[in-house]
Amino acid sequence: MITGIDHVVLTVRDPEAAAAFYAHAFGVEIVRFGNGRVALQTGQQKINLQSLGQETRNHAAIGCGDLCLLTDVALERWVTSLADKGIAIIEGPVTKTGARGPFLSIYLNDPDGNLIEISRYPDLATNGAHP
């Protein structure tokens, strides 16, 4: 049986530049693996970054990714933090439905056009950390 998701992959123009954006915007850790590959670590999951044509087994395209990232911080704090970093919110906060039920979400695009959703389930307590 499937027990979870280990990693997802985004296709980007420049993996190093994309990694820098994600580290700056979301505070994720940049990790390196394999033959110079770059990824973003968050908890026990990661987001691998690949350039167009790097993986020939899929039909990747730059900017076609759509990720939902979970947070335990109030979305209003994310809105403020992202605005302070010059990153525009394109929608939200809005109510959406995730794997465990309803949650609040905000949406933005990364520099390559991938859609990033940041969501918070109502049962997650704000831990006081700032995004």
Backbone as CSV, one residue per row, in Angstrom:
resi,resn,N_x,N_y,N_z,CA_x,CA_y,CA_z,C_x,C_y,C_z
1,MET,0.821,-1.189,0.000,0.000,0.000,0.000,0.862,1.247,0.000
2,ILE,0.320,2.288,-0.550,0.988,3.593,-0.522,0.814,4.176,0.873
3,THR,1.899,4.675,1.452,1.839,5.225,2.813,2.072,6.730,2.866
4,GLY,2.435,7.335,1.762,2.671,8.774,1.760,3.410,9.194,0.516
5,ILE,3.799,10.462,0.484,4.558,11.006,-0.634,5.955,11.354,-0.131
6,ASP,6.949,10.822,-0.790,8.336,11.072,-0.431,8.838,12.374,-1.051
7,HIS,8.604,12.537,-2.356,9.042,13.746,-3.031,8.186,13.989,-4.274
8,VAL,8.209,15.216,-4.717,7.630,15.607,-6.001,8.726,16.332,-6.763
9,VAL,8.511,16.533,-8.056,9.517,17.168,-8.891,8.898,18.353,-9.625
10,LEU,9.593,19.483,-9.608,9.204,20.641,-10.401,10.245,20.854,-11.490
11,THR,9.767,21.169,-12.683,10.657,21.496,-13.782,10.780,23.015,-13.842
12,VAL,12.017,23.478,-13.804,12.299,24.910,-13.732,13.387,25.276,-14.741
13,ARG,13.507,26.562,-15.052,14.542,27.015,-15.982,15.943,26.853,-15.387
14,ASP,16.072,27.199,-14.107,17.377,27.206,-13.450,17.193,26.658,-12.030
15,PRO,17.553,25.393,-11.800,17.350,24.803,-10.470,17.999,25.584,-9.333
16,GLU,19.180,26.157,-9.547,19.839,26.924,-8.481,19.040,28.181,-8.137
17,ALA,18.568,28.893,-9.151,17.773,30.102,-8.918,16.443,29.744,-8.257
18,ALA,15.830,28.659,-8.707,14.562,28.223,-8.101,14.773,27.844,-6.640
19,ALA,15.850,27.141,-6.346,16.140,26.755,-4.959,16.318,27.992,-4.091
20,ALA,17.001,28.991,-4.604,17.202,30.228,-3.848,15.863,30.909,-3.570
21,PHE,14.957,30.925,-4.547,13.630,31.511,-4.350,12.872,30.787,-3.238
22,TYR,12.822,29.462,-3.299,12.074,28.692,-2.306,12.680,28.827,-0.908
23,ALA,13.986,28.842,-0.823,14.626,29.016,0.484,14.291,30.387,1.050
24,HIS,14.334,31.417,0.219,14.032,32.778,0.657,12.554,32.938,1.009
25,ALA,11.672,32.446,0.146,10.231,32.636,0.337,9.672,31.797,1.480
26,PHE,10.119,30.555,1.595,9.481,29.611,2.510,10.382,29.079,3.608
27,GLY,11.660,29.378,3.554,12.570,28.911,4.587,12.884,27.430,4.518
28,VAL,12.697,26.810,3.360,13.032,25.392,3.225,14.539,25.230,3.053
29,GLU,15.019,24.051,3.368,16.452,23.761,3.284,16.807,23.291,1.874
30,ILE,17.869,23.839,1.320,18.377,23.371,0.028,19.298,22.191,0.284
31,VAL,19.045,21.075,-0.405,19.894,19.889,-0.280,20.365,19.473,-1.667
32,ARG,21.483,18.799,-1.684,22.052,18.319,-2.942,22.175,16.803,-2.889
33,PHE,21.968,16.181,-4.033,22.032,14.718,-4.094,22.429,14.305,-5.504
34,GLY,22.706,13.021,-5.680,23.025,12.486,-6.998,24.152,13.237,-7.681
35,ASN,24.012,13.405,-8.950,25.042,14.077,-9.766,24.757,15.575,-9.851
36,GLY,24.883,16.258,-8.712,24.675,17.694,-8.695,23.224,18.136,-8.683
37,ARG,22.315,17.220,-8.393,20.890,17.571,-8.324,20.635,18.439,-7.109
38,VAL,19.578,19.240,-7.179,19.210,20.124,-6.085,17.758,19.869,-5.710
39,ALA,17.492,19.949,-4.401,16.141,19.710,-3.900,15.885,20.635,-2.720
40,LEU,14.636,20.685,-2.328,14.192,21.477,-1.189,13.630,20.519,-0.159
41,GLN,14.202,20.521,1.023,13.789,19.606,2.090,12.835,20.323,3.037
42,THR,11.729,19.667,3.362,10.811,20.162,4.375,10.280,18.954,5.131
43,GLY,10.635,18.858,6.399,10.256,17.667,7.160,10.851,16.435,6.521
44,GLN,10.010,15.443,6.309,10.466,14.193,5.708,10.124,14.092,4.234
45,GLN,9.788,15.220,3.640,9.506,15.260,2.212,10.461,16.235,1.542
46,LYS,10.566,16.073,0.209,11.373,17.035,-0.523,10.762,17.311,-1.880
47,ILE,11.186,18.449,-2.421,10.801,18.863,-3.764,12.088,18.856,-4.577
48,ASN,12.173,17.960,-5.549,13.334,17.917,-6.430,13.120,18.936,-7.540
49,LEU,14.193,19.603,-7.924,14.134,20.580,-9.004,14.916,20.031,-10.179
50,GLN,14.308,20.083,-11.363,14.985,19.592,-12.557,14.844,20.625,-13.669
51,SER,15.826,20.642,-14.558,15.739,21.500,-15.729,15.018,20.733,-16.841
52,LEU,14.505,21.474,-17.795,13.763,20.863,-18.898,14.650,19.872,-19.642
53,GLY,14.156,18.657,-19.850,14.887,17.622,-20.561,15.800,16.787,-19.692
54,GLN,15.942,17.159,-18.431,16.823,16.406,-17.534,16.289,15.003,-17.283
55,GLU,14.999,14.891,-17.138,14.354,13.585,-16.919,13.591,13.233,-18.185
56,THR,14.022,12.192,-18.856,13.408,11.834,-20.137,12.229,10.874,-19.998
57,ARG,11.955,10.384,-18.801,10.855,9.433,-18.621,9.521,10.112,-18.391
58,ASN,9.494,11.436,-18.221,8.218,12.117,-18.019,7.992,13.146,-19.125
59,HIS,6.878,13.796,-19.086,6.516,14.801,-20.090,6.515,16.176,-19.446
60,ALA,7.588,16.510,-18.779,7.694,17.738,-17.999,7.673,18.968,-18.892
61,ALA,7.182,20.042,-18.308,7.214,21.356,-18.935,7.475,22.383,-17.838
62,ILE,8.181,23.417,-18.170,8.464,24.469,-17.199,7.158,25.172,-16.829
63,GLY,6.947,25.322,-15.524,5.815,26.089,-15.032,4.488,25.366,-14.969
64,CYS,4.461,24.060,-15.172,3.185,23.342,-15.138,2.931,22.675,-13.784
65,GLY,3.838,22.890,-12.820,3.671,22.290,-11.496,2.595,22.991,-10.683
66,ASP,2.025,22.253,-9.754,0.978,22.766,-8.865,1.146,22.040,-7.541
67,LEU,1.677,22.759,-6.530,1.966,22.161,-5.231,1.120,22.788,-4.144
68,CYS,0.758,21.983,-3.167,0.108,22.485,-1.963,1.030,22.188,-0.787
69,LEU,1.462,23.254,-0.103,2.344,23.132,1.053,1.547,23.444,2.309
70,LEU,1.674,22.601,3.328,0.949,22.809,4.582,1.756,23.663,5.544
71,THR,1.041,24.457,6.341,1.670,25.292,7.348,0.867,25.225,8.638
72,ASP,1.532,25.537,9.758,0.822,25.671,11.026,0.816,27.131,11.481
73,VAL,1.230,28.023,10.579,1.251,29.460,10.850,0.042,30.096,10.173
74,ALA,-0.573,31.069,10.836,-1.735,31.757,10.279,-1.399,32.319,8.896
75,LEU,-2.331,32.168,7.956,-2.073,32.608,6.593,-1.851,34.116,6.493
76,GLU,-2.458,34.871,7.383,-2.244,36.325,7.376,-0.760,36.650,7.572
77,ARG,-0.090,35.852,8.375,1.349,36.058,8.581,2.126,35.725,7.314
78,TRP,1.676,34.698,6.599,2.309,34.369,5.323,2.105,35.501,4.322
79,VAL,0.890,36.029,4.255,0.607,37.121,3.322,1.552,38.288,3.590
80,THR,1.697,38.659,4.848,2.582,39.757,5.232,4.035,39.432,4.894
81,SER,4.477,38.245,5.262,5.861,37.847,5.025,6.189,37.832,3.540
82,LEU,5.310,37.265,2.729,5.559,37.203,1.288,5.544,38.595,0.672
83,ALA,4.614,39.454,1.105,4.567,40.832,0.603,5.868,41.558,0.941
84,ASP,6.373,41.341,2.163,7.636,41.960,2.574,8.802,41.513,1.685
85,LYS,8.681,40.336,1.086,9.727,39.795,0.217,9.457,40.101,-1.256
86,GLY,8.387,40.867,-1.519,8.054,41.229,-2.897,7.394,40.126,-3.689
87,ILE,6.780,39.172,-3.006,6.131,38.037,-3.668,4.615,38.239,-3.610
88,ALA,3.989,38.297,-4.770,2.558,38.600,-4.860,1.694,37.370,-4.603
89,ILE,0.645,37.574,-3.832,-0.389,36.551,-3.654,-1.371,36.733,-4.807
90,ILE,-1.719,35.654,-5.495,-2.653,35.781,-6.609,-4.090,35.426,-6.226
91,GLU,-4.254,34.745,-5.081,-5.600,34.448,-4.579,-5.509,34.085,-3.101
92,GLY,-6.541,34.482,-2.364,-6.661,34.035,-0.998,-6.412,35.103,0.029
93,PRO,-6.655,34.694,1.263,-7.065,33.368,1.738,-8.478,32.984,1.287
94,VAL,-8.596,31.745,0.861,-9.863,31.167,0.430,-9.993,29.775,1.028
95,THR,-11.230,29.321,1.205,-11.471,27.977,1.711,-11.393,26.981,0.554
96,LYS,-10.611,25.940,0.731,-10.446,24.856,-0.245,-10.566,23.532,0.493
97,THR,-10.414,22.442,-0.218,-10.493,21.125,0.401,-9.219,20.356,0.124
98,GLY,-8.592,19.872,1.195,-7.379,19.072,1.083,-7.668,17.614,1.355
99,ALA,-6.629,16.844,1.549,-6.759,15.403,1.771,-7.524,15.076,3.045
100,ARG,-7.442,15.963,4.056,-8.104,15.709,5.339,-9.366,16.538,5.537
101,GLY,-9.769,17.303,4.527,-10.974,18.121,4.638,-10.703,19.581,4.326
102,PRO,-11.602,20.464,4.766,-11.472,21.884,4.436,-10.269,22.537,5.099
103,PHE,-9.680,23.474,4.380,-8.621,24.298,4.928,-8.621,25.650,4.235
104,LEU,-7.849,26.592,4.775,-7.673,27.901,4.149,-6.392,27.886,3.330
105,SER,-6.428,28.560,2.169,-5.279,28.559,1.269,-5.001,29.953,0.715
106,ILE,-3.729,30.174,0.405,-3.316,31.297,-0.416,-2.540,30.721,-1.597
107,TYR,-2.541,31.450,-2.701,-1.881,30.993,-3.917,-0.894,32.040,-4.414
108,LEU,0.217,31.552,-4.953,1.214,32.407,-5.588,1.884,31.601,-6.681
109,ASN,2.646,32.292,-7.522,3.435,31.611,-8.541,4.904,31.763,-8.206
110,ASP,5.686,30.702,-8.474,7.131,30.831,-8.344,7.654,31.536,-9.604
111,PRO,8.929,31.866,-9.670,9.444,32.594,-10.844,9.270,31.861,-12.171
112,ASP,9.067,30.545,-12.153,8.868,29.787,-13.385,7.397,29.597,-13.736
113,GLY,6.491,30.111,-12.899,5.060,30.009,-13.176,4.369,28.842,-12.505
114,ASN,5.100,28.007,-11.765,4.458,26.917,-11.038,3.516,27.513,-9.996
115,LEU,2.349,26.908,-9.839,1.358,27.376,-8.871,1.664,26.770,-7.505
116,ILE,1.809,27.639,-6.507,2.111,27.193,-5.156,0.952,27.598,-4.256
117,GLU,0.399,26.636,-3.564,-0.686,26.852,-2.612,-0.112,26.617,-1.218
118,ILE,-0.345,27.547,-0.322,0.039,27.370,1.079,-1.258,27.251,1.861
119,SER,-1.415,26.153,2.599,-2.687,25.853,3.248,-2.511,25.538,4.721
120,ARG,-3.557,25.868,5.473,-3.557,25.607,6.913,-4.894,24.995,7.311
121,TYR,-4.815,23.791,7.877,-6.009,23.155,8.431,-6.399,23.890,9.713
122,PRO,-7.694,24.008,9.993,-8.118,24.758,11.183,-7.674,24.135,12.499
123,ASP,-7.365,22.838,12.527,-6.970,22.185,13.774,-5.482,22.351,14.088
124,LEU,-4.726,22.995,13.200,-3.298,23.205,13.459,-3.103,24.479,14.250
125,ALA,-2.469,24.366,15.386,-2.234,25.528,16.246,-1.048,26.310,15.718
126,THR,-1.161,27.620,15.739,-0.041,28.468,15.364,1.050,28.300,16.408
127,ASN,2.231,27.987,15.935,3.329,27.733,16.879,4.141,28.971,17.189
128,GLY,3.696,30.123,16.695,4.400,31.356,16.977,5.567,31.629,16.062
129,ALA,5.930,30.657,15.247,7.023,30.868,14.312,6.572,31.790,13.187
130,HIS,7.486,32.565,12.678,7.169,33.452,11.581,7.686,32.833,10.300
131,PRO,6.877,32.872,9.239,7.349,32.310,7.980,8.546,33.047,7.425
